[in-house]
Amino acid sequence: MKAQETRGTVSAESRPQRDQLATFLRERGIARLAEIRRAGITAATVSRLEREGFVTRLGRGLYQLADAAPEGNHSLAEAAKRVPKGVICLVSALAFHGITDQMPRRVWIAIGPKDWKPQIDYPPLRIVRFADKFLRDGVETHDIEGVPVPIFGVAKTIADAFRHRRSVGIDVAVPALKEALRQRKTTPSEISACAIRSGVWNALRPYLEAFTADG
């Protein structure tokens, strides 16, 4: 009888934690174990619910609900969680903004010159170090699966693509510039301002003038 009472007590205590975790992850989308524990949910509960298939472990210490429907930019949300100081950049940012046909296999993410370089198993990352003045400029925050994801804006990303054209490829940077103008996702003045601040105005200017000559 005593054993039955003990089992009943455990069930009564664990159920609220299950519901609490479900609510927490529906609001956050993806969360680190440290965040979950700060919300009052024990690591043992998370481990048990993972075994039961209620939550999915995306990587070391990173969880989401098992029935969560991933968005097309799911890996960006994961990267933002794993690299809190990083900013989605270059090819990944171009793809997010819909101005390139490139489909990067790794998430391009910028970190500061002295920031710790993360060693994680998933998602695969392409780490690029930006000087502090470039890392702070032109950052937008987009909600992806409930996760606030810092991503460089269109004009800043185009300027960065020209600044890192040896890594990105001029054959990627130039079409992205043309497509951004065609879709009117930015303006020539915004692009030129970012290019000047990024020190790539001389490299970008001939292409910008050619694409805007008729309009």
C-alpha positions in Angstrom: 0.0 0.0 0.0 2.8 2.3 0.9 4.5 1.6 -2.5 1.3 2.5 -4.3 1.1 5.8 -2.4 4.7 6.6 -3.3 4.0 5.9 -7.0 0.9 8.1 -6.9 2.9 10.9 -5.4 5.6 10.8 -8.1 2.9 10.8 -10.8 1.2 13.8 -9.2 4.4 15.7 -9.0 5.7 14.8 -12.5 2.6 15.7 -14.4 2.8 19.5 -13.6 6.4 19.4 -14.7 5.4 17.8 -18.0 2.8 20.4 -18.6 5.1 23.2 -17.5 7.8 22.0 -20.0 5.2 21.7 -22.8 4.1 25.3 -22.2 7.7 26.5 -21.9 8.8 24.9 -25.1 5.7 26.0 -27.1 6.6 29.6 -26.1 10.3 29.3 -26.7 10.4 26.8 -29.6 13.9 25.7 -28.7 15.6 25.9 -25.3 18.8 25.1 -23.5 18.7 22.8 -20.5 20.0 25.7 -18.3 17.0 27.8 -19.4 14.6 24.9 -18.7 16.1 24.3 -15.2 15.8 28.0 -14.4 12.1 27.7 -15.2 11.8 25.2 -12.4 11.9 22.0 -14.4 14.4 19.4 -13.3 17.0 17.8 -15.6 15.7 14.4 -14.5 12.2 15.3 -15.8 13.7 16.4 -19.2 15.7 13.2 -19.4 12.7 11.1 -18.7 10.5 12.9 -21.2 13.2 12.5 -23.8 13.1 8.8 -23.2 9.3 8.8 -23.5 9.5 10.7 -26.8 7.8 13.8 -25.5 10.8 16.1 -26.2 13.6 15.8 -28.7 17.3 16.5 -27.9 18.6 18.5 -30.9 22.2 18.6 -29.6 24.1 18.8 -26.4 21.8 20.5 -23.9 19.3 21.7 -26.5 15.7 20.6 -26.6 12.3 21.1 -28.4 8.9 19.4 -28.3 8.9 16.2 -30.3 5.8 17.2 -32.2 7.1 20.7 -33.1 6.9 21.3 -36.8 10.3 22.7 -37.9 10.4 25.8 -40.1 12.6 26.1 -43.2 15.0 28.2 -41.1 15.1 25.7 -38.2 18.9 25.4 -38.2 19.2 29.2 -37.8 17.2 29.0 -34.6 19.3 26.2 -33.3 22.5 28.1 -34.2 21.3 31.2 -32.4 20.7 29.1 -29.2 24.0 27.4 -29.4 26.0 30.6 -30.1 24.2 33.4 -28.2 26.7 36.1 -29.2 26.6 35.2 -32.8 24.8 36.9 -35.7 23.6 35.0 -38.8 25.6 36.3 -41.7 26.8 36.1 -45.3 25.4 33.1 -47.3 23.0 32.1 -44.6 21.7 35.6 -44.3 21.4 36.0 -48.1 19.3 32.7 -48.1 17.1 33.9 -45.2 16.3 37.1 -47.1 15.6 35.2 -50.3 18.1 37.0 -52.5 20.3 34.0 -53.4 19.8 30.6 -54.9 22.6 29.2 -52.7 21.6 26.5 -50.2 24.3 26.5 -47.5 25.0 23.2 -45.9 26.4 25.0 -42.9 25.1 28.0 -40.9 27.2 31.0 -41.5 27.5 32.9 -38.2 29.6 35.9 -37.2 31.3 36.2 -33.9 33.7 38.8 -32.4 37.4 38.7 -32.8 38.0 37.4 -29.2 34.8 35.4 -28.8 35.0 31.7 -27.9 34.7 29.6 -31.0 31.9 27.0 -30.3 32.6 23.3 -30.7 29.2 21.8 -31.3 28.0 18.7 -33.2 24.8 20.3 -34.6 24.0 22.3 -36.6 27.2 22.5 -38.7 28.6 26.0 -38.5 30.8 28.2 -40.7 32.3 30.6 -38.2 33.4 34.0 -39.5 35.1 36.5 -37.2 33.9 40.1 -37.5 35.5 43.2 -36.0 33.3 44.6 -33.2 32.2 47.6 -35.3 31.1 45.3 -38.1 29.4 42.9 -35.7 27.2 45.6 -34.2 26.1 47.2 -37.4 22.9 46.4 -39.3 21.7 43.6 -37.0 18.0 42.7 -37.1 16.2 40.3 -34.8 13.8 37.8 -36.4 11.5 35.3 -34.6 12.1 31.8 -35.8 10.2 29.0 -34.0 9.8 31.3 -31.0 13.6 32.0 -30.9 14.9 35.6 -31.3 17.5 35.2 -34.0 20.0 38.0 -34.8 20.5 38.3 -38.5 22.2 41.0 -40.5 19.8 43.1 -42.7 19.8 42.9 -46.4 21.9 46.0 -47.2 24.5 45.0 -44.5 24.6 41.4 -45.7 25.3 42.5 -49.3 28.1 44.8 -48.2 29.5 41.9 -46.1 29.3 39.6 -49.1 31.6 42.0 -51.0 33.9 42.4 -48.0 34.2 38.6 -47.7 34.0 38.0 -51.5 37.0 35.7 -51.4 35.1 33.4 -49.1 31.6 33.9 -50.4 32.5 34.3 -54.0 31.9 37.4 -56.2 29.6 35.2 -58.3 27.3 35.0 -55.2 27.7 38.6 -54.0 26.8 40.3 -57.4 23.6 38.3 -58.1 22.5 38.9 -54.5 22.9 42.6 -55.0 20.9 42.5 -58.3 18.2 40.4 -56.7 17.8 42.6 -53.6 17.3 45.6 -55.9 14.8 43.7 -58.1 12.7 42.6 -55.1 13.1 46.1 -53.6 14.2 44.6 -50.3 16.6 47.5 -49.8 17.5 50.7 -51.6 20.6 51.9 -53.4 21.2 54.5 -50.7 21.0 51.9 -48.0 23.4 49.7 -49.8 25.9 52.5 -50.5 25.8 53.6 -46.9 26.6 50.1 -45.7 29.3 49.6 -48.3 31.0 52.9 -47.2 30.9 51.9 -43.5 32.2 48.5 -44.5 35.0 49.9 -46.6 33.9 48.2 -49.8 32.3 51.1 -51.7 35.0 51.0 -54.5 34.4 47.3 -55.1 30.6 47.4 -54.9 30.0 50.8 -56.7 30.4 49.7 -60.3 27.8 46.9 -59.9 25.4 49.1 -58.1 25.6 51.8 -60.7 25.2 49.3 -63.5 22.0 47.8 -61.9 20.5 51.2 -61.2 21.4 52.9 -64.5 18.0 52.3 -66.0 16.0 53.1 -63.0 
